[in-house]
Amino acid sequence: MIAELSAAMTAIKETAGLAKVINDAKTDAEVKAATIELQNKLITLQAECFSLGDVIRLRDEEAMHLKAKIAEFESFKSESEGYELHKTEAGSLVYSKHLVVNDVQITVNACPSCFQQKKISMLQPGVDKVVKGSYWIHFCPCCNSEFKMDKTPAANKSTPQVRRIDPFGGRGAW
Ligand SMILES: [Zn+2]
């Protein structure tokens, strides 16, 4: 049993006992003494009820908090469905999912550290930095982490571009 509840029950029992003492009292002095004690017990009882109210309120808050946690968990469970860990060409690990938008299949990537915190944050192309080295840079709008993604089309070209040099060194007027 909750400690505060058993304290309140004890106070009620003692108060009832004092009512019996008043009832059985033979003299005015006995009645007066028992009445004062009864009043004190009632004050104690009132305090115990307040404590009990606090306990109930705390439990309600705890229950609400847990319900919110469960809802959060369940919503993440359905939101994260279909996401799988994927390694980009640059070696970054992200969570990916294939979606069909306007009859076109696209791949959305989610931030792995936000994912661990039960948040789906879709990676977006970098704003200040779109490419680094040969890779696209995407960032997480939630935690601002940057990720090296796949190779850019330019980096994918197998033969490096070589500028043709005019062997005659002329102005190309011929
Ligand atoms: Zn993130």
Backbone and ligand atoms as CSV (ligand in chain L), in Angstrom:
chain,resi,resn,atom,element,x,y,z
A,1,MET,N,N,0.849,-1.204,0.000
A,1,MET,CA,C,0.000,0.000,0.000
A,1,MET,C,C,0.884,1.255,0.000
A,2,ILE,N,N,0.394,2.333,-0.600
A,2,ILE,CA,C,1.151,3.585,-0.607
A,2,ILE,C,C,1.307,4.061,0.842
A,3,ALA,N,N,2.514,4.476,1.229
A,3,ALA,CA,C,2.797,4.901,2.611
A,3,ALA,C,C,1.853,6.011,3.071
A,4,GLU,N,N,1.614,6.979,2.163
A,4,GLU,CA,C,0.741,8.119,2.505
A,4,GLU,C,C,-0.686,7.655,2.786
A,5,LEU,N,N,-1.126,6.627,2.065
A,5,LEU,CA,C,-2.489,6.114,2.254
A,5,LEU,C,C,-2.599,5.403,3.596
A,6,SER,N,N,-1.583,4.596,3.947
A,6,SER,CA,C,-1.670,3.886,5.227
A,6,SER,C,C,-1.573,4.875,6.392
A,7,ALA,N,N,-0.841,5.978,6.219
A,7,ALA,CA,C,-0.766,7.011,7.266
A,7,ALA,C,C,-2.134,7.661,7.449
A,8,ALA,N,N,-2.826,7.914,6.339
A,8,ALA,CA,C,-4.159,8.517,6.405
A,8,ALA,C,C,-5.150,7.560,7.078
A,9,MET,N,N,-5.045,6.269,6.748
A,9,MET,CA,C,-5.934,5.266,7.351
A,9,MET,C,C,-5.714,5.202,8.866
A,10,THR,N,N,-4.439,5.264,9.293
A,10,THR,CA,C,-4.120,5.239,10.726
A,10,THR,C,C,-4.727,6.469,11.408
A,11,ALA,N,N,-4.599,7.638,10.776
A,11,ALA,CA,C,-5.134,8.881,11.350
A,11,ALA,C,C,-6.659,8.790,11.495
A,12,ILE,N,N,-7.324,8.178,10.508
A,12,ILE,CA,C,-8.796,8.027,10.575
A,12,ILE,C,C,-9.164,7.117,11.751
A,13,LYS,N,N,-8.399,6.032,11.890
A,13,LYS,CA,C,-8.667,5.061,12.956
A,13,LYS,C,C,-8.524,5.728,14.332
A,14,GLU,N,N,-7.445,6.511,14.479
A,14,GLU,CA,C,-7.191,7.189,15.757
A,14,GLU,C,C,-8.266,8.236,16.033
A,15,THR,N,N,-8.739,8.917,14.981
A,15,THR,CA,C,-9.788,9.927,15.145
A,15,THR,C,C,-11.087,9.273,15.602
A,16,ALA,N,N,-11.398,8.129,14.997
A,16,ALA,CA,C,-12.606,7.394,15.379
A,16,ALA,C,C,-12.505,6.938,16.841
A,17,GLY,N,N,-11.303,6.525,17.249
A,17,GLY,CA,C,-11.068,6.104,18.630
A,17,GLY,C,C,-11.325,7.246,19.597
A,18,LEU,N,N,-10.914,8.457,19.209
A,18,LEU,CA,C,-11.101,9.635,20.073
A,18,LEU,C,C,-12.582,9.982,20.206
A,19,ALA,N,N,-13.364,9.766,19.125
A,19,ALA,CA,C,-14.802,10.029,19.177
A,19,ALA,C,C,-15.442,9.121,20.223
A,20,LYS,N,N,-14.915,7.889,20.307
A,20,LYS,CA,C,-15.443,6.928,21.286
A,20,LYS,C,C,-15.067,7.383,22.705
A,21,VAL,N,N,-13.841,7.903,22.850
A,21,VAL,CA,C,-13.379,8.398,24.161
A,21,VAL,C,C,-14.302,9.520,24.630
A,22,ILE,N,N,-14.662,10.452,23.717
A,22,ILE,CA,C,-15.548,11.580,24.051
A,22,ILE,C,C,-16.920,11.033,24.481
A,23,ASN,N,N,-17.383,10.051,23.742
A,23,ASN,CA,C,-18.684,9.447,24.018
A,23,ASN,C,C,-18.729,8.796,25.397
A,24,ASP,N,N,-17.585,8.154,25.746
A,24,ASP,CA,C,-17.537,7.434,27.023
A,24,ASP,C,C,-17.085,8.321,28.191
A,25,ALA,N,N,-16.722,9.589,27.912
A,25,ALA,CA,C,-16.165,10.463,28.955
A,25,ALA,C,C,-17.182,10.731,30.056
A,26,LYS,N,N,-16.643,10.739,31.287
A,26,LYS,CA,C,-17.528,10.951,32.446
A,26,LYS,C,C,-17.545,12.416,32.868
A,27,THR,N,N,-16.436,13.112,32.693
A,27,THR,CA,C,-16.366,14.500,33.167
A,27,THR,C,C,-16.125,15.457,31.987
A,28,ASP,N,N,-16.427,16.736,32.272
A,28,ASP,CA,C,-16.203,17.787,31.256
A,28,ASP,C,C,-14.733,17.863,30.870
A,29,ALA,N,N,-13.865,17.701,31.878
A,29,ALA,CA,C,-12.417,17.790,31.639
A,29,ALA,C,C,-11.979,16.712,30.658
A,30,GLU,N,N,-12.525,15.498,30.851
A,30,GLU,CA,C,-12.184,14.387,29.951
A,30,GLU,C,C,-12.649,14.686,28.524
A,31,VAL,N,N,-13.887,15.243,28.430
A,31,VAL,CA,C,-14.451,15.597,27.118
A,31,VAL,C,C,-13.566,16.637,26.441
A,32,LYS,N,N,-13.175,17.675,27.239
A,32,LYS,CA,C,-12.376,18.767,26.692
A,32,LYS,C,C,-11.033,18.256,26.174
A,33,ALA,N,N,-10.361,17.437,26.985
A,33,ALA,CA,C,-9.045,16.904,26.608
A,33,ALA,C,C,-9.147,16.075,25.334
A,34,ALA,N,N,-10.178,15.212,25.266
A,34,ALA,CA,C,-10.345,14.343,24.097
A,34,ALA,C,C,-10.700,15.166,22.860
A,35,THR,N,N,-11.480,16.266,23.069
A,35,THR,CA,C,-11.854,17.118,21.936
A,35,THR,C,C,-10.625,17.796,21.334
A,36,ILE,N,N,-9.738,18.309,22.223
A,36,ILE,CA,C,-8.510,18.959,21.720
A,36,ILE,C,C,-7.674,17.961,20.913
A,37,GLU,N,N,-7.576,16.733,21.469
A,37,GLU,CA,C,-6.817,15.700,20.783
A,37,GLU,C,C,-7.459,15.353,19.440
A,38,LEU,N,N,-8.780,15.352,19.449
A,38,LEU,CA,C,-9.528,15.051,18.212
A,38,LEU,C,C,-9.239,16.099,17.134
A,39,GLN,N,N,-9.226,17.377,17.597
A,39,GLN,CA,C,-8.924,18.454,16.639
A,39,GLN,C,C,-7.526,18.285,16.049
A,40,ASN,N,N,-6.559,17.932,16.914
A,40,ASN,CA,C,-5.186,17.723,16.433
A,40,ASN,C,C,-5.129,16.585,15.411
A,41,LYS,N,N,-5.875,15.516,15.739
A,41,LYS,CA,C,-5.881,14.360,14.829
A,41,LYS,C,C,-6.477,14.740,13.477
A,42,LEU,N,N,-7.514,15.598,13.516
A,42,LEU,CA,C,-8.142,16.029,12.258
A,42,LEU,C,C,-7.166,16.835,11.403
A,43,ILE,N,N,-6.342,17.669,12.071
A,43,ILE,CA,C,-5.335,18.448,11.337
A,43,ILE,C,C,-4.322,17.493,10.691
A,44,THR,N,N,-3.932,16.463,11.504
A,44,THR,CA,C,-2.987,15.467,10.955
A,44,THR,C,C,-3.611,14.779,9.739
A,45,LEU,N,N,-4.892,14.416,9.896
A,45,LEU,CA,C,-5.599,13.729,8.820
A,45,LEU,C,C,-5.640,14.578,7.551
A,46,GLN,N,N,-5.885,15.876,7.762
A,46,GLN,CA,C,-5.937,16.798,6.608
A,46,GLN,C,C,-4.575,16.822,5.890
A,47,ALA,N,N,-3.489,16.882,6.692
A,47,ALA,CA,C,-2.141,16.895,6.105
A,47,ALA,C,C,-1.877,15.604,5.336
A,48,GLU,N,N,-2.326,14.481,5.926
A,48,GLU,CA,C,-2.127,13.189,5.242
A,48,GLU,C,C,-2.882,13.164,3.909
A,49,CYS,N,N,-4.066,13.777,3.886
A,49,CYS,CA,C,-4.857,13.823,2.643
A,49,CYS,C,C,-4.155,14.655,1.577
A,50,PHE,N,N,-3.531,15.764,2.016
A,50,PHE,CA,C,-2.778,16.586,1.051
A,50,PHE,C,C,-1.630,15.787,0.452
A,51,SER,N,N,-0.908,15.047,1.336
A,51,SER,CA,C,0.213,14.231,0.848
A,51,SER,C,C,-0.281,13.199,-0.145
A,52,LEU,N,N,-1.427,12.609,0.193
A,52,LEU,CA,C,-2.013,11.601,-0.687
A,52,LEU,C,C,-2.367,12.205,-2.051
A,53,GLY,N,N,-2.900,13.433,-2.002
A,53,GLY,CA,C,-3.231,14.148,-3.246
A,53,GLY,C,C,-1.981,14.361,-4.095
A,54,ASP,N,N,-0.862,14.717,-3.411
A,54,ASP,CA,C,0.408,14.924,-4.137
A,54,ASP,C,C,0.859,13.640,-4.818
A,55,VAL,N,N,0.730,12.530,-4.061
A,55,VAL,CA,C,1.148,11.235,-4.614
A,55,VAL,C,C,0.318,10.912,-5.860
A,56,ILE,N,N,-0.993,11.125,-5.762
A,56,ILE,CA,C,-1.876,10.831,-6.904
A,56,ILE,C,C,-1.501,11.701,-8.099
A,57,ARG,N,N,-1.242,12.994,-7.833
A,57,ARG,CA,C,-0.887,13.907,-8.918
A,57,ARG,C,C,0.415,13.459,-9.602
A,58,LEU,N,N,1.402,13.070,-8.764
A,58,LEU,CA,C,2.687,12.602,-9.321
A,58,LEU,C,C,2.500,11.373,-10.195
A,59,ARG,N,N,1.648,10.458,-9.705
A,59,ARG,CA,C,1.395,9.220,-10.484
A,59,ARG,C,C,0.705,9.561,-11.806
A,60,ASP,N,N,-0.229,10.519,-11.753
A,60,ASP,CA,C,-0.917,10.930,-12.987
A,60,ASP,C,C,0.078,11.484,-13.999
A,61,GLU,N,N,0.988,12.338,-13.490
A,61,GLU,CA,C,1.998,12.927,-14.380
A,61,GLU,C,C,2.878,11.845,-14.985
A,62,GLU,N,N,3.244,10.875,-14.127
A,62,GLU,CA,C,4.089,9.770,-14.573
A,62,GLU,C,C,3.361,8.961,-15.663
A,63,ALA,N,N,2.072,8.700,-15.432
A,63,ALA,CA,C,1.279,7.930,-16.399
A,63,ALA,C,C,1.186,8.685,-17.723
A,64,MET,N,N,0.981,10.010,-17.639
A,64,MET,CA,C,0.886,10.821,-18.860
A,64,MET,C,C,2.198,10.787,-19.636
A,65,HIS,N,N,3.301,10.901,-18.873
A,65,HIS,CA,C,4.633,10.885,-19.478
A,65,HIS,C,C,4.867,9.554,-20.204
A,66,LEU,N,N,4.481,8.452,-19.534
A,66,LEU,CA,C,4.661,7.127,-20.129
A,66,LEU,C,C,3.790,6.948,-21.366
A,67,LYS,N,N,2.551,7.464,-21.292
A,67,LYS,CA,C,1.651,7.364,-22.448
A,67,LYS,C,C,2.242,8.109,-23.639
A,68,ALA,N,N,2.809,9.287,-23.361
A,68,ALA,CA,C,3.417,10.075,-24.443
A,68,ALA,C,C,4.603,9.322,-25.035
A,69,LYS,N,N,5.385,8.659,-24.155
A,69,LYS,CA,C,6.548,7.881,-24.618
A,69,LYS,C,C,6.091,6.737,-25.524
A,70,ILE,N,N,5.038,6.065,-25.116
A,70,ILE,CA,C,4.513,4.935,-25.899
A,70,ILE,C,C,4.029,5.446,-27.259
A,71,ALA,N,N,3.302,6.580,-27.250
A,71,ALA,CA,C,2.790,7.151,-28.505
A,71,ALA,C,C,3.949,7.519,-29.424
A,72,GLU,N,N,5.001,8.111,-28.824
A,72,GLU,CA,C,6.184,8.521,-29.586
A,72,GLU,C,C,6.838,7.292,-30.218
A,73,PHE,N,N,6.949,6.236,-29.416
A,73,PHE,CA,C,7.571,5.006,-29.879
A,73,PHE,C,C,6.762,4.385,-31.015
A,74,GLU,N,N,5.434,4.349,-30.817
A,74,GLU,CA,C,4.585,3.743,-31.846
A,74,GLU,C,C,4.602,4.545,-33.135
A,75,SER,N,N,4.633,5.870,-33.007
A,75,SER,CA,C,4.654,6.696,-34.206
A,75,SER,C,C,5.986,6.512,-34.939
A,76,PHE,N,N,7.100,6.396,-34.191
A,76,PHE,CA,C,8.400,6.168,-34.828
A,76,PHE,C,C,8.415,4.806,-35.521
A,77,LYS,N,N,7.775,3.824,-34.868
A,77,LYS,CA,C,7.754,2.465,-35.419
A,77,LYS,C,C,7.100,2.467,-36.802
A,78,SER,N,N,5.985,3.198,-36.936
A,78,SER,CA,C,5.326,3.206,-38.244
A,78,SER,C,C,6.067,4.118,-39.223
A,79,GLU,N,N,6.608,5.240,-38.708
A,79,GLU,CA,C,7.342,6.181,-39.574
A,79,GLU,C,C,8.617,5.562,-40.135
A,80,SER,N,N,9.274,4.727,-39.317
A,80,SER,CA,C,10.581,4.199,-39.712
A,80,SER,C,C,10.468,2.911,-40.523
A,81,GLU,N,N,9.231,2.490,-40.756
A,81,GLU,CA,C,9.037,1.242,-41.495
A,81,GLU,C,C,9.630,1.351,-42.901
A,82,GLY,N,N,10.387,0.372,-43.297
A,82,GLY,CA,C,10.945,0.366,-44.655
A,82,GLY,C,C,12.335,0.966,-44.744
A,83,TYR,N,N,12.765,1.662,-43.702
A,83,TYR,CA,C,14.118,2.240,-43.728
A,83,TYR,C,C,15.148,1.156,-43.444
A,84,GLU,N,N,16.213,1.164,-44.217
A,84,GLU,CA,C,17.284,0.198,-43.988
A,84,GLU,C,C,18.617,0.917,-44.007
A,85,LEU,N,N,19.547,0.381,-43.240
A,85,LEU,CA,C,20.878,0.979,-43.194
A,85,LEU,C,C,21.536,0.838,-44.576
A,86,HIS,N,N,22.122,1.926,-45.049
A,86,HIS,CA,C,22.695,1.930,-46.389
A,86,HIS,C,C,24.032,2.659,-46.352
A,87,LYS,N,N,24.980,2.130,-47.108
A,87,LYS,CA,C,26.300,2.760,-47.160
A,87,LYS,C,C,26.402,3.540,-48.463
A,88,THR,N,N,26.687,4.821,-48.382
A,88,THR,CA,C,26.809,5.621,-49.610
A,88,THR,C,C,28.145,5.297,-50.291
A,89,GLU,N,N,28.308,5.790,-51.515
A,89,GLU,CA,C,29.560,5.508,-52.241
A,89,GLU,C,C,30.755,6.083,-51.487
A,90,ALA,N,N,30.500,7.133,-50.687
A,90,ALA,CA,C,31.594,7.743,-49.921
A,90,ALA,C,C,31.858,6.973,-48.631
A,91,GLY,N,N,30.979,6.026,-48.301
A,91,GLY,CA,C,31.176,5.220,-47.096
A,91,GLY,C,C,30.353,5.670,-45.899
A,92,SER,N,N,29.549,6.750,-46.056
A,92,SER,CA,C,28.715,7.200,-44.939
A,92,SER,C,C,27.571,6.210,-44.737
A,93,LEU,N,N,27.207,6.005,-43.483
A,93,LEU,CA,C,26.063,5.142,-43.201
A,93,LEU,C,C,24.837,6.007,-42.949
A,94,VAL,N,N,23.783,5.754,-43.709
A,94,VAL,CA,C,22.533,6.494,-43.541
A,94,VAL,C,C,21.389,5.482,-43.597
A,95,TYR,N,N,20.220,5.896,-43.159
A,95,TYR,CA,C,19.056,5.029,-43.301
A,95,TYR,C,C,18.332,5.441,-44.577
A,96,SER,N,N,18.039,4.474,-45.436
A,96,SER,CA,C,17.404,4.791,-46.718
A,96,SER,C,C,16.100,4.043,-46.892
A,97,LYS,N,N,15.242,4.679,-47.692
A,97,LYS,CA,C,13.949,4.065,-47.998
A,97,LYS,C,C,13.562,4.476,-49.411
A,98,HIS,N,N,12.985,3.545,-50.145
A,98,HIS,CA,C,12.535,3.861,-51.504
A,98,HIS,C,C,11.075,4.283,-51.442
A,99,LEU,N,N,10.781,5.386,-52.090
A,99,LEU,CA,C,9.411,5.898,-52.126
A,99,LEU,C,C,9.013,6.139,-53.569
A,100,VAL,N,N,7.718,6.070,-53.839
A,100,VAL,CA,C,7.257,6.400,-55.184
A,100,VAL,C,C,6.514,7.733,-55.092
A,101,VAL,N,N,7.058,8.746,-55.768
A,101,VAL,CA,C,6.435,10.067,-55.792
A,101,VAL,C,C,6.122,10.409,-57.244
A,102,ASN,N,N,4.850,10.659,-57.530
A,102,ASN,CA,C,4.405,10.933,-58.911
A,102,ASN,C,C,4.905,9.866,-59.894
A,103,ASP,N,N,4.730,8.630,-59.520
A,103,ASP,CA,C,5.120,7.481,-60.347
A,103,ASP,C,C,6.629,7.349,-60.552
A,104,VAL,N,N,7.390,8.122,-59.823
A,104,VAL,CA,C,8.845,8.017,-59.957
A,104,VAL,C,C,9.395,7.483,-58.636
A,105,GLN,N,N,10.257,6.478,-58.755
A,105,GLN,CA,C,10.829,5.944,-57.518
A,105,GLN,C,C,12.017,6.796,-57.081
A,106,ILE,N,N,11.948,7.254,-55.854
A,106,ILE,CA,C,13.075,8.037,-55.333
A,106,ILE,C,C,13.581,7.374,-54.045
A,107,THR,N,N,14.787,7.722,-53.679
A,107,THR,CA,C,15.344,7.200,-52.429
A,107,THR,C,C,15.489,8.357,-51.463
A,108,VAL,N,N,14.897,8.186,-50.294
A,108,VAL,CA,C,15.088,9.223,-49.281
A,108,VAL,C,C,16.067,8.677,-48.246
A,109,ASN,N,N,16.925,9.575,-47.778
A,109,ASN,CA,C,17.921,9.176,-46.785
A,109,ASN,C,C,17.651,9.896,-45.472
A,110,ALA,N,N,17.770,9.160,-44.383
A,110,ALA,CA,C,17.523,9.762,-43.071
A,110,ALA,C,C,18.807,9.763,-42.258
A,111,CYS,N,N,18.929,10.793,-41.416
A,111,CYS,CA,C,20.116,10.964,-40.572
A,111,CYS,C,C,20.203,9.814,-39.552
A,112,PRO,N,N,21.351,9.131,-39.487
A,112,PRO,CA,C,21.462,7.991,-38.576
A,112,PRO,C,C,21.452,8.375,-37.094
A,113,SER,N,N,22.036,9.547,-36.766
A,113,SER,CA,C,22.061,9.866,-35.325
A,113,SER,C,C,20.680,10.314,-34.852
A,114,CYS,N,N,19.919,11.020,-35.725
A,114,CYS,CA,C,18.545,11.383,-35.350
A,114,CYS,C,C,17.679,10.125,-35.293
A,115,PHE,N,N,17.965,9.190,-36.207
A,115,PHE,CA,C,17.218,7.929,-36.257
A,115,PHE,C,C,17.364,7.188,-34.927
A,116,GLN,N,N,18.589,7.214,-34.375
A,116,GLN,CA,C,18.836,6.548,-33.085
A,116,GLN,C,C,17.999,7.192,-31.978
A,117,GLN,N,N,17.701,8.481,-32.170
A,117,GLN,CA,C,16.894,9.190,-31.167
A,117,GLN,C,C,15.416,9.188,-31.527
A,118,LYS,N,N,15.040,8.218,-32.355
A,118,LYS,CA,C,13.651,8.013,-32.759
A,118,LYS,C,C,13.055,9.231,-33.479
A,119,LYS,N,N,13.900,9.845,-34.318
A,119,LYS,CA,C,13.429,10.957,-35.151
A,119,LYS,C,C,13.817,10.657,-36.584
A,120,ILE,N,N,12.884,10.863,-37.518
A,120,ILE,CA,C,13.221,10.676,-38.921
A,120,ILE,C,C,13.503,12.062,-39.482
A,121,SER,N,N,14.754,12.324,-39.809
A,121,SER,CA,C,15.112,13.611,-40.381
A,121,SER,C,C,15.728,13.341,-41.756
A,122,MET,N,N,15.016,13.785,-42.807
A,122,MET,CA,C,15.477,13.486,-44.162
A,122,MET,C,C,16.639,14.386,-44.558
A,123,LEU,N,N,17.661,13.765,-45.080
A,123,LEU,CA,C,18.848,14.519,-45.490
A,123,LEU,C,C,18.533,15.355,-46.732
A,124,GLN,N,N,19.112,16.546,-46.771
A,124,GLN,CA,C,18.891,17.475,-47.873
A,124,GLN,C,C,20.232,17.865,-48.491
A,125,PRO,N,N,20.228,18.217,-49.785
A,125,PRO,CA,C,21.486,18.655,-50.400
A,125,PRO,C,C,22.042,19.864,-49.658
A,126,GLY,N,N,23.371,19.909,-49.544
A,126,GLY,CA,C,24.008,21.012,-48.831
A,126,GLY,C,C,23.642,22.371,-49.425
A,127,VAL,N,N,23.623,23.374,-48.601
A,127,VAL,CA,C,23.277,24.719,-49.069
A,127,VAL,C,C,24.557,25.486,-49.412
A,128,ASP,N,N,25.466,25.574,-48.442
A,128,ASP,CA,C,26.721,26.290,-48.692
A,128,ASP,C,C,27.700,25.407,-49.463
A,129,LYS,N,N,27.627,24.115,-49.162
A,129,LYS,CA,C,28.581,23.186,-49.751
A,129,LYS,C,C,27.784,22.060,-50.391
A,130,VAL,N,N,27.773,22.004,-51.712
A,130,VAL,CA,C,26.990,20.971,-52.395
A,130,VAL,C,C,27.861,19.757,-52.696
A,131,VAL,N,N,29.125,20.024,-53.015
A,131,VAL,CA,C,30.047,18.950,-53.390
A,131,VAL,C,C,31.332,19.103,-52.594
A,132,LYS,N,N,31.869,17.978,-52.154
A,132,LYS,CA,C,33.176,18.008,-51.498
A,132,LYS,C,C,33.969,16.866,-52.114
A,133,GLY,N,N,35.130,17.191,-52.661
A,133,GLY,CA,C,35.900,16.171,-53.365
A,133,GLY,C,C,35.077,15.705,-54.547
A,134,SER,N,N,34.827,14.435,-54.609
A,134,SER,CA,C,34.039,13.902,-55.716
A,134,SER,C,C,32.629,13.528,-55.283
A,135,TYR,N,N,32.260,13.911,-54.061
A,135,TYR,CA,C,30.978,13.445,-53.525
A,135,TYR,C,C,29.996,14.578,-53.239
A,136,TRP,N,N,28.723,14.228,-53.415
A,136,TRP,CA,C,27.663,15.156,-53.031
A,136,TRP,C,C,27.669,15.282,-51.519
A,137,ILE,N,N,27.359,16.464,-51.026
A,137,ILE,CA,C,27.251,16.661,-49.582
A,137,ILE,C,C,25.787,16.897,-49.236
A,138,HIS,N,N,25.283,16.089,-48.331
A,138,HIS,CA,C,23.927,16.292,-47.816
A,138,HIS,C,C,24.026,16.606,-46.328
A,139,PHE,N,N,23.011,17.277,-45.822
A,139,PHE,CA,C,23.055,17.596,-44.389
A,139,PHE,C,C,21.717,17.272,-43.732
A,140,CYS,N,N,21.779,17.136,-42.404
A,140,CYS,CA,C,20.561,16.845,-41.638
A,140,CYS,C,C,19.999,18.186,-41.132
A,141,PRO,N,N,18.763,18.562,-41.518
A,141,PRO,CA,C,18.202,19.836,-41.071
A,141,PRO,C,C,17.966,19.880,-39.559
A,142,CYS,N,N,17.966,18.696,-38.955
A,142,CYS,CA,C,17.673,18.639,-37.516
A,142,CYS,C,C,18.936,18.855,-36.667
A,143,CYS,N,N,20.005,18.084,-36.955
A,143,CYS,CA,C,21.199,18.182,-36.114
A,143,CYS,C,C,22.388,18.786,-36.859
A,144,ASN,N,N,22.155,19.178,-38.128
A,144,ASN,CA,C,23.193,19.834,-38.931
A,144,ASN,C,C,24.396,18.977,-39.286
A,145,SER,N,N,24.329,17.676,-39.065
A,145,SER,CA,C,25.447,16.811,-39.451
A,145,SER,C,C,25.532,16.783,-40.966
A,146,GLU,N,N,26.761,16.693,-41.484
A,146,GLU,CA,C,26.936,16.602,-42.934
A,146,GLU,C,C,27.364,15.205,-43.304
A,147,PHE,N,N,26.932,14.775,-44.488
A,147,PHE,CA,C,27.254,13.427,-44.940
A,147,PHE,C,C,27.776,13.463,-46.365
A,148,LYS,N,N,28.833,12.718,-46.607
A,148,LYS,CA,C,29.315,12.541,-47.969
A,148,LYS,C,C,28.452,11.444,-48.576
A,149,MET,N,N,27.817,11.771,-49.703
A,149,MET,CA,C,26.906,10.801,-50.307
A,149,MET,C,C,27.576,10.078,-51.467
A,150,ASP,N,N,26.848,9.938,-52.590
A,150,ASP,CA,C,27.413,9.228,-53.742
A,150,ASP,C,C,28.326,10.151,-54.550
A,151,LYS,N,N,29.035,9.534,-55.506
A,151,LYS,CA,C,29.917,10.316,-56.372
A,151,LYS,C,C,29.089,11.208,-57.286
A,152,THR,N,N,29.599,12.343,-57.604
A,152,THR,CA,C,28.911,13.227,-58.549
A,152,THR,C,C,29.065,12.633,-59.950
A,153,PRO,N,N,28.186,12.985,-60.903
A,153,PRO,CA,C,28.307,12.430,-62.264
A,153,PRO,C,C,29.684,12.724,-62.854
A,154,ALA,N,N,30.235,13.904,-62.573
A,154,ALA,CA,C,31.547,14.258,-63.114
A,154,ALA,C,C,32.611,13.298,-62.602
A,155,ALA,N,N,32.525,12.962,-61.301
A,155,ALA,CA,C,33.515,12.064,-60.722
A,155,ALA,C,C,33.331,10.647,-61.231
A,156,ASN,N,N,32.116,10.357,-61.717
A,156,ASN,CA,C,31.822,9.013,-62.189
A,156,ASN,C,C,32.365,8.732,-63.586
A,157,LYS,N,N,32.646,9.797,-64.332
A,157,LYS,CA,C,33.163,9.595,-65.690
A,157,LYS,C,C,34.492,8.870,-65.614
A,158,SER,N,N,34.581,7.769,-66.385
A,158,SER,CA,C,35.760,6.927,-66.234
A,158,SER,C,C,37.025,7.587,-66.760
A,159,THR,N,N,36.901,8.363,-67.873
A,159,THR,CA,C,38.124,8.973,-68.406
A,159,THR,C,C,38.197,10.427,-67.956
A,160,PRO,N,N,39.297,10.800,-67.382
A,160,PRO,CA,C,39.411,12.190,-66.955
A,160,PRO,C,C,39.458,13.118,-68.170
A,161,GLN,N,N,38.884,14.269,-68.022
A,161,GLN,CA,C,38.829,15.189,-69.155
A,161,GLN,C,C,40.192,15.813,-69.393
A,162,VAL,N,N,40.651,15.702,-70.635
A,162,VAL,CA,C,41.955,16.284,-70.982
A,162,VAL,C,C,41.701,17.349,-72.032
A,163,ARG,N,N,42.237,18.494,-71.771
A,163,ARG,CA,C,42.042,19.560,-72.753
A,163,ARG,C,C,42.943,19.309,-73.961
A,164,ARG,N,N,42.320,19.377,-75.132
A,164,ARG,CA,C,43.115,19.167,-76.349
A,164,ARG,C,C,44.006,20.386,-76.588
A,165,ILE,N,N,45.220,20.060,-76.854
A,165,ILE,CA,C,46.143,21.164,-77.122
A,165,ILE,C,C,46.395,21.229,-78.639
A,166,ASP,N,N,46.241,22.380,-79.170
A,166,ASP,CA,C,46.462,22.556,-80.613
A,166,ASP,C,C,47.939,22.340,-80.923
A,167,PRO,N,N,48.260,21.265,-81.669
A,167,PRO,CA,C,49.679,20.954,-81.914
A,167,PRO,C,C,50.396,22.058,-82.678
A,168,PHE,N,N,49.634,22.887,-83.362
A,168,PHE,CA,C,50.298,23.940,-84.156
A,168,PHE,C,C,50.445,25.229,-83.358
A,169,GLY,N,N,49.798,25.231,-82.235
A,169,GLY,CA,C,49.920,26.399,-81.386
A,169,GLY,C,C,49.370,27.663,-82.029
A,170,GLY,N,N,48.620,27.465,-83.096
A,170,GLY,CA,C,48.111,28.616,-83.809
A,170,GLY,C,C,46.829,29.130,-83.203
A,171,ARG,N,N,46.219,30.007,-83.894
A,171,ARG,CA,C,45.005,30.615,-83.362
A,171,ARG,C,C,43.741,29.931,-83.887
A,172,GLY,N,N,43.966,28.806,-84.520
A,172,GLY,CA,C,42.825,28.053,-85.009
A,172,GLY,C,C,42.145,28.693,-86.185
A,173,ALA,N,N,42.906,29.403,-86.986
A,173,ALA,CA,C,42.308,30.111,-88.108
A,173,ALA,C,C,42.224,29.263,-89.359
A,174,TRP,N,N,42.718,28.036,-89.316
A,174,TRP,CA,C,42.745,27.232,-90.550
A,174,TRP,C,C,41.505,26.398,-90.756
L,1,ZN,ZN,ZN,20.382,14.468,-37.627
